[in-house]
Amino acid sequence: MFSGSAEVAFQVISPTRLLNSSCSLEKTLQCSCSFHGLPTPSVQWLLEGVPVSVNNTNSIFKVTSTVIGAWNNSTISLTGEPDILMNLRCEGKNQHGIHASRVFLLPDKHSGSSVYVKGLTQGIVYGSIISALFFFFLVLLIMKMLQWWEDRHISKAKEAPLIQIPELLEEPETAVKSEAKSTEHQLESRALKPGLTTGKEAPRRIKTDAWLSDA
């Protein structure tokens, strides 16, 4: 009987203890505290020593608490931007004790580096997309210029035979004229050679020869 009553007395006398506390900064700042005690402790959040009202809708903080047996888990979420020097504290208490934890709202180096890496990654991705689009349009422009240059030279090549056709048609006439001139020149040269002339001079030579033979 004595040992059983002592065990019951030990269970009833259980001061408040803070077993876990954490803060995370993603889209908003969120802090949690887990207290254990018998009876179940109550949890209070204090900002710069001033209690944060749970029912105040105008506050930049939102508090939610979950009680399971001897555990009281409380979470506070920041909906605005706090000052750097502000400090936040969670406090749990029951009839047998008070336990509190202080959390300073200072910028986290790891979160800052993650934000920097995230921004750097986004900048690289966006820069790559812009560079790819720039080169794509540059290639299109070069292709258009090459196509225009090729079409221009093809059109010039098509127009060139039309200009040369009259010259080709006139070449036979000039050849005939040159042949006629060469023929006339040959006839004139033959007429000037002795023994090949026609006309009155031939009979004279024949008569002269006949006269010489008679003599």
C-alpha positions as CSV (number, residue, x, y, z in Angstrom):
1,M,0.0,0.0,0.0
2,F,2.8,2.4,0.9
3,S,4.7,1.9,-2.3
4,G,1.6,2.2,-4.5
5,S,0.6,5.6,-2.8
6,A,4.2,6.8,-3.3
7,E,4.1,6.0,-7.0
8,V,0.8,7.9,-7.3
9,A,2.2,10.9,-5.5
10,F,5.2,10.9,-7.9
11,Q,2.9,10.9,-10.9
12,V,0.9,13.8,-9.6
13,I,4.0,15.9,-8.7
14,S,5.5,16.5,-12.2
15,P,6.8,20.0,-12.9
16,T,6.7,21.6,-16.3
17,R,9.6,20.7,-18.6
18,L,10.5,22.0,-22.0
19,L,11.4,18.9,-24.0
20,N,11.7,20.4,-27.5
21,S,11.8,23.8,-29.2
22,S,12.6,24.7,-32.8
23,C,12.3,27.5,-35.3
24,S,12.2,27.3,-39.1
25,L,12.2,30.1,-41.7
26,E,10.8,29.2,-45.1
27,K,8.0,31.3,-46.4
28,T,7.2,32.5,-42.8
29,L,8.9,32.2,-39.5
30,Q,7.4,29.4,-37.4
31,C,8.5,28.4,-33.9
32,S,7.3,25.4,-31.8
33,C,7.6,24.4,-28.1
34,S,6.7,21.1,-26.5
35,F,6.1,21.0,-22.7
36,H,5.4,18.1,-20.5
37,G,4.0,18.1,-16.9
38,L,1.3,16.9,-14.6
39,P,-1.0,18.5,-14.6
40,T,-0.7,19.5,-18.2
41,P,1.1,22.8,-18.4
42,S,-0.2,25.9,-20.1
43,V,2.0,27.6,-22.8
44,Q,2.4,31.3,-23.2
45,W,4.4,33.2,-25.9
46,L,6.0,36.5,-25.1
47,L,7.4,39.0,-27.5
48,E,9.9,41.4,-25.9
49,G,8.4,40.3,-22.6
50,V,4.9,41.1,-23.6
51,P,2.4,38.2,-23.8
52,V,1.2,37.5,-27.3
53,S,-2.6,37.4,-27.4
54,V,-4.0,34.2,-28.9
55,N,-7.4,35.8,-29.8
56,N,-5.9,39.0,-31.3
57,T,-6.6,39.0,-35.0
58,N,-4.7,42.2,-35.7
59,S,-1.4,40.7,-34.4
60,I,1.3,39.6,-36.9
61,F,1.5,36.3,-34.9
62,K,-0.7,33.3,-35.0
63,V,-0.7,30.8,-32.1
64,T,-2.0,27.3,-32.2
65,S,-1.8,24.8,-29.3
66,T,-2.4,21.0,-29.2
67,V,-2.9,19.2,-25.9
68,I,-2.3,15.4,-25.7
69,G,-2.4,13.9,-22.2
70,A,0.5,15.5,-20.3
71,W,1.9,17.1,-23.4
72,N,1.2,20.6,-24.6
73,N,2.6,21.5,-28.1
74,S,2.3,25.1,-29.1
75,T,3.3,26.7,-32.4
76,I,3.5,30.4,-33.3
77,S,3.7,31.6,-36.9
78,L,4.9,35.0,-37.9
79,T,2.7,36.6,-40.7
80,G,4.7,39.8,-40.9
81,E,8.4,40.9,-40.9
82,P,9.9,41.3,-37.4
83,D,12.7,43.6,-36.4
84,I,16.1,42.1,-36.1
85,L,16.5,42.8,-32.3
86,M,13.1,41.4,-31.3
87,N,13.2,38.3,-29.1
88,L,10.5,35.7,-28.7
89,R,10.0,33.4,-25.7
90,C,7.8,30.4,-25.1
91,E,6.9,29.7,-21.4
92,G,5.2,26.7,-20.0
93,K,3.9,26.4,-16.4
94,N,1.8,24.4,-14.0
95,Q,1.3,24.3,-10.2
96,H,4.7,22.7,-9.8
97,G,7.0,24.8,-11.9
98,I,7.7,27.1,-14.8
99,H,10.0,26.4,-17.7
100,A,10.8,28.9,-20.5
101,S,12.9,29.1,-23.6
102,R,14.1,32.2,-25.4
103,V,14.5,32.5,-29.2
104,F,16.1,35.5,-30.7
105,L,14.8,36.5,-34.1
106,L,18.2,37.0,-35.8
107,P,18.9,36.3,-39.4
108,D,20.0,32.7,-40.0
109,K,23.2,32.3,-42.0
110,H,22.1,29.0,-43.5
111,S,18.8,30.4,-44.6
112,G,20.6,33.4,-46.1
113,S,23.0,31.2,-48.0
114,S,20.1,29.0,-49.2
115,V,18.3,32.1,-50.4
116,Y,21.4,33.3,-52.1
117,V,22.0,29.9,-53.7
118,K,18.3,29.8,-54.8
119,G,18.6,33.3,-56.3
120,L,21.8,32.4,-58.0
121,T,20.3,29.2,-59.5
122,Q,17.3,31.1,-60.8
123,G,19.6,33.8,-62.3
124,I,21.6,31.1,-64.0
125,V,18.5,29.4,-65.4
126,Y,16.9,32.7,-66.6
127,G,20.2,33.8,-68.0
128,S,20.6,30.6,-69.9
129,I,17.1,30.9,-71.3
130,I,17.7,34.4,-72.5
131,S,21.1,33.5,-74.0
132,A,19.5,30.6,-75.8
133,L,16.7,32.8,-77.2
134,F,19.3,35.4,-78.3
135,F,21.4,32.9,-80.2
136,F,18.2,31.3,-81.7
137,F,17.1,34.7,-83.1
138,L,20.6,35.4,-84.2
139,V,20.8,32.2,-86.1
140,L,17.5,32.9,-87.7
141,L,18.7,36.4,-88.8
142,I,21.9,34.9,-90.3
143,M,19.9,32.3,-92.2
144,K,17.5,35.0,-93.5
145,M,20.5,37.1,-94.7
146,L,22.1,34.1,-96.4
147,Q,18.9,33.2,-98.1
148,W,18.5,36.8,-99.3
149,W,22.1,36.8,-100.6
150,E,21.6,33.5,-102.4
151,D,18.3,34.6,-103.9
152,R,19.9,37.8,-105.1
153,H,22.8,36.0,-106.8
154,I,20.4,33.5,-108.4
155,S,18.3,36.3,-109.8
156,K,21.4,38.0,-111.2
157,A,22.5,34.7,-112.8
158,K,19.1,34.4,-114.4
159,E,19.3,37.9,-115.9
160,A,22.8,37.5,-117.2
161,P,22.0,35.2,-120.3
162,L,19.3,37.6,-121.5
163,I,21.9,40.3,-121.9
164,Q,24.4,38.0,-123.7
165,I,21.9,36.4,-126.2
166,P,22.0,39.4,-128.7
167,E,25.8,39.3,-128.7
168,L,25.8,35.6,-129.5
169,L,23.2,36.1,-132.3
170,E,25.4,38.8,-133.8
171,E,28.6,36.7,-133.9
172,P,27.6,34.6,-137.1
173,E,27.0,37.9,-139.0
174,T,30.4,39.2,-138.1
175,A,31.9,35.9,-139.0
176,V,30.2,36.0,-142.5
177,K,31.4,39.6,-143.0
178,S,35.0,38.6,-142.0
179,E,34.9,35.6,-144.4
180,A,33.5,37.8,-147.2
181,K,36.3,40.4,-146.6
182,S,38.9,37.7,-146.6
183,T,37.5,36.2,-149.9
184,E,37.6,39.7,-151.5
185,H,41.1,40.2,-150.3
186,Q,42.2,36.8,-151.8
187,L,40.5,37.7,-155.1
188,E,42.2,41.0,-155.2
189,S,45.6,39.5,-154.5
190,R,45.1,36.9,-157.2
191,A,44.1,39.6,-159.7
192,L,47.3,41.3,-159.0
193,K,49.5,38.2,-159.6
194,P,50.9,37.9,-163.3
195,G,49.3,35.2,-165.4
196,L,46.2,35.0,-163.4
197,T,44.6,38.3,-164.7
198,T,41.7,38.2,-167.0
199,G,40.8,40.8,-169.7
200,K,42.6,42.5,-172.6
201,E,46.2,41.8,-171.3
202,A,46.0,38.0,-172.0
203,P,45.4,38.2,-175.7
204,R,48.3,40.7,-176.0
205,R,50.6,38.1,-174.5
206,I,49.3,35.4,-176.8
207,K,49.8,37.6,-179.8
208,T,53.3,38.5,-178.7
209,D,54.2,34.9,-178.4
210,A,52.7,34.0,-181.8
211,W,54.7,36.8,-183.4
212,L,57.9,35.6,-181.9
213,S,57.2,32.1,-183.2
214,D,56.6,33.3,-186.7
215,A,59.8,35.1,-186.8
